[in-house]
Amino acid sequence: MLRDLFYSLTEQYTNDHLLQEKLWQQIEKNYTGKKRHYHTLNHLENLIAELSDLQNNIANWNAVLFAVFYHDIIYKAHRKDNEEESARLAQKHLSLLNCREELIDQVNKLILTTKSHQLSDDNDVNLFTDADLSILGKDWETYSTYFHHVRKEYSIYPDLLYKPGRRKALQHFLSMDRLFKTDTFFNKYETAARANLKNEIALL
């Protein structure tokens, strides 16, 4: 499904099937790496599922799709520049596809905003970052699987270091006036997300 979607997206910009396959293989390779547990192709599928029903509310659907594919293409637990590196690789790939500069800039903006998840004056950005956080508002079983997978991705760190850092990150989210910037995601997930975050903190 993801491969087909990537092909239908990129064929709007190129007729080079070898290039399409090369770009897809890099996406697939990165998201299926041995150290990936949460930031996988399944995460991308969940994002697309969340956003597809909202396509009519999204101004630049292609930019959002490219951002889905590339926002976590670089993900290393010990690095603090994953978003920047992901954006750079997206820019490189989209340039190979001869995408317009405006599209590349928008994809770059979408990816970089996932670093802070701050409110934007761009509705596409808010929908995209809300979809990225939607896992927080899922049922407890799904949420529990999520945070256990995140822990595996940070397995290089002992509990002594991981737990305080994780607790700080969760408390940061709870301190926000709203986790979800758009009413669509706020109404759907806000209450459950706050309960999940508090429950995880209690377990740390």
C-alpha positions in Angstrom: 0.0 0.0 0.0 2.7 2.5 1.0 4.8 1.6 -2.0 1.9 2.0 -4.4 1.0 5.4 -2.8 4.6 6.6 -3.1 4.7 5.6 -6.8 1.4 7.3 -7.5 2.7 10.4 -5.8 6.1 10.5 -7.4 4.9 9.7 -10.9 3.3 13.2 -10.9 6.9 14.5 -11.0 9.0 12.0 -13.0 8.7 9.2 -15.6 11.9 7.6 -14.3 10.8 4.4 -12.8 14.3 3.4 -11.7 14.6 6.7 -9.7 11.2 6.0 -8.1 12.3 2.6 -7.1 15.6 3.8 -5.8 13.9 6.4 -3.6 11.4 4.0 -2.3 14.0 1.4 -1.4 15.8 4.0 0.7 12.6 4.8 2.5 11.8 1.2 3.1 15.3 0.4 4.2 15.4 3.2 6.8 12.0 2.6 8.3 12.7 -1.2 8.6 16.1 -0.9 10.2 16.9 -3.2 13.1 16.8 -0.4 15.6 13.3 0.8 14.6 10.4 -0.3 16.7 7.9 2.6 16.7 9.2 4.8 13.9 8.5 2.2 11.3 6.4 1.8 8.1 3.4 1.1 10.4 3.8 4.6 11.8 3.5 6.0 8.3 0.4 3.9 7.6 -1.2 5.2 10.7 -0.5 8.8 9.7 -2.0 8.3 6.3 -5.0 6.6 7.8 -5.5 9.6 10.1 -5.0 12.2 7.4 -6.8 10.6 4.4 -10.3 11.4 5.7 -9.2 15.0 6.1 -7.8 15.4 2.6 -10.4 17.9 1.6 -9.2 20.1 4.5 -5.6 20.0 3.4 -4.4 22.7 1.0 -1.3 20.9 -0.2 -1.9 17.1 -0.1 1.2 16.2 -2.0 3.4 18.1 0.4 1.8 16.4 3.4 2.3 13.0 1.8 5.9 13.7 1.1 6.3 14.8 4.7 4.7 11.6 5.9 7.2 9.5 4.0 10.3 11.6 5.0 9.6 13.0 8.5 11.3 10.2 10.3 13.5 8.7 7.6 16.5 9.6 9.7 15.9 8.5 13.3 18.8 7.9 15.7 18.0 7.9 19.4 21.3 9.5 20.4 21.0 12.4 17.9 19.1 15.7 18.4 19.1 16.7 14.7 16.9 13.8 13.3 14.3 16.3 11.9 16.9 18.5 10.3 18.6 15.5 8.7 15.3 14.0 7.5 14.4 17.4 6.0 17.8 17.5 4.2 17.3 14.0 2.7 13.7 14.9 1.7 15.0 18.0 -0.1 17.6 16.0 -1.9 15.1 13.4 -3.1 12.5 15.9 -4.1 15.1 17.8 -6.1 15.9 14.6 -7.9 12.2 14.4 -8.7 12.3 18.0 -10.1 9.7 19.2 -7.6 9.0 22.9 -7.5 10.9 24.9 -4.8 7.6 25.9 -3.2 6.7 22.3 -2.6 10.2 21.4 -1.3 10.0 24.4 1.1 6.6 23.3 2.4 7.7 19.7 3.0 10.8 21.0 4.8 8.5 23.2 7.0 6.2 20.2 7.8 9.1 18.0 8.8 10.8 20.5 11.0 7.6 21.4 12.9 7.5 17.8 14.2 10.5 18.7 16.4 8.4 21.0 18.7 4.8 20.4 17.7 4.0 24.1 18.2 0.9 25.8 17.0 1.3 27.1 13.4 -0.6 29.6 11.3 -0.6 26.9 8.6 -3.5 24.5 9.0 -1.7 21.8 7.0 1.1 21.9 9.5 -1.3 21.6 12.5 -3.1 18.7 10.9 0.1 16.9 10.1 1.6 17.4 13.6 -1.7 16.4 15.2 -1.7 13.2 13.2 1.9 12.5 14.2 0.8 12.7 17.9 -2.5 10.8 17.5 -0.9 7.7 19.0 -1.0 9.5 22.3 -4.8 9.4 22.3 -5.3 5.7 21.3 -6.7 3.0 23.6 -4.4 2.1 26.5 -3.3 -1.2 24.9 -2.2 0.6 21.7 -0.6 3.4 23.7 1.3 0.9 25.9 2.7 -0.9 22.9 3.8 2.5 21.6 5.8 3.5 24.7 7.3 0.1 25.0 8.5 0.4 21.4 9.9 3.8 22.1 11.8 2.4 25.0 13.3 -0.3 22.7 14.5 2.5 20.4 16.3 4.1 23.3 17.7 0.8 24.6 21.2 2.3 24.6 20.2 4.3 27.7 19.8 2.7 31.1 16.6 3.3 33.1 18.6 5.7 35.3 18.9 8.1 32.3 15.9 7.1 30.2 13.2 7.4 32.8 13.9 11.0 33.9 14.2 12.1 30.3 11.0 10.4 29.3 9.1 11.8 32.3 10.3 15.3 31.4 9.1 14.9 27.8 5.7 13.6 29.0 5.3 16.4 31.5 6.2 18.9 28.8 3.2 17.6 26.7 0.9 17.8 29.7 1.9 21.4 30.4 0.6 22.5 27.0 -2.8 24.2 26.9 -3.7 21.8 24.1 -1.8 18.7 22.8 -3.8 18.8 19.6 -3.9 22.1 17.7 -6.9 21.4 15.5 -10.4 20.9 16.8 -10.7 17.7 14.8 -7.9 15.9 16.6 -8.6 17.7 19.9 -12.1 16.5 20.1 -11.1 13.0 19.1 -8.0 12.4 21.2 -7.2 15.1 23.8 -8.9 13.6 26.8 -7.6 10.1 26.3 -4.1 11.4 25.5 -3.8 13.3 28.8 -5.0 10.2 30.7 -2.4 8.0 28.9 0.4 10.4 29.6 -0.5 10.5 33.3 -0.7 6.8 33.4 2.7 6.3 31.8 4.3 8.8 34.2 2.9 6.9 37.1 4.7 3.7 35.7 8.1 5.4 35.4 
